[in-house]
Amino acid sequence: MKDPNEYDYEGEMAKTQLRTIEDAAKQLHALLSDDENLPEWVQSKITKATDYLDSARDYMVSKERQQAESKKKSFREIRQR
């Protein structure tokens, strides 16, 4: 159930941000050589971005799995009646 006080279209906003991230990652990937020495602050930004995106993905994947399991459980309960 949606909270009426929450904003709408967060998914659209997130997808726009993810496209920006994808473009930046592709460009950085193309610019870097394997033996390139990066400033520590650049390494830190890439590490943080990786961590934040992995955490967000893990949450969303877990949420999807929980919802799917809940639907399966409800269906089984209905069939057993």
C-alpha positions in Angstrom: 0.0 0.0 0.0 1.3 3.4 -1.0 1.9 6.1 1.6 -0.1 9.1 0.3 2.6 11.4 1.7 5.3 9.8 -0.4 6.4 11.1 -3.7 5.5 9.3 -6.9 7.8 8.4 -9.8 10.8 7.5 -7.7 11.3 4.5 -10.1 11.5 6.9 -13.1 14.0 9.1 -11.2 16.1 6.2 -10.2 16.2 4.9 -13.8 17.4 8.3 -15.0 20.1 8.3 -12.4 21.1 4.7 -13.3 21.4 5.7 -17.0 23.8 8.5 -15.9 25.7 6.0 -13.7 25.9 3.6 -16.6 27.2 6.3 -19.0 29.8 7.5 -16.5 31.0 4.0 -15.8 31.3 3.2 -19.5 33.3 6.4 -20.1 35.6 5.8 -17.1 36.1 2.2 -18.1 37.2 3.3 -21.6 39.5 6.0 -20.2 41.4 3.8 -17.7 44.2 1.4 -18.5 44.8 -1.6 -16.3 48.1 -0.2 -15.0 46.8 3.3 -14.4 47.6 4.9 -11.0 44.6 6.8 -9.7 44.4 9.5 -7.1 43.1 8.1 -3.8 40.0 10.3 -3.9 39.1 8.8 -7.3 39.5 5.3 -6.0 37.4 6.2 -2.9 34.6 7.6 -5.0 34.5 4.5 -7.2 34.6 2.2 -4.2 31.7 4.1 -2.5 29.6 4.1 -5.7 30.1 0.3 -6.0 29.2 -0.3 -2.4 26.1 1.9 -2.6 24.8 0.4 -5.8 25.5 -3.2 -4.6 23.5 -2.4 -1.4 20.6 -0.9 -3.3 20.6 -3.9 -5.7 20.8 -6.4 -2.8 17.8 -4.7 -1.1 15.7 -4.7 -4.3 16.5 -8.3 -5.2 15.7 -9.4 -1.6 12.4 -7.5 -1.6 11.4 -9.2 -4.9 12.2 -12.6 -3.6 10.3 -12.0 -0.4 7.3 -10.8 -2.4 7.4 -13.9 -4.7 7.7 -16.2 -1.7 4.8 -14.5 0.0 2.6 -14.9 -3.1 3.6 -18.6 -3.4 2.7 -19.2 0.3 -0.6 -17.4 0.0 -1.5 -19.5 -3.1 -0.6 -22.7 -1.3 -2.7 -21.7 1.7 -5.7 -21.0 -0.6 -5.3 -24.3 -2.4 -5.2 -26.2 0.9 -8.6 -24.9 2.1 
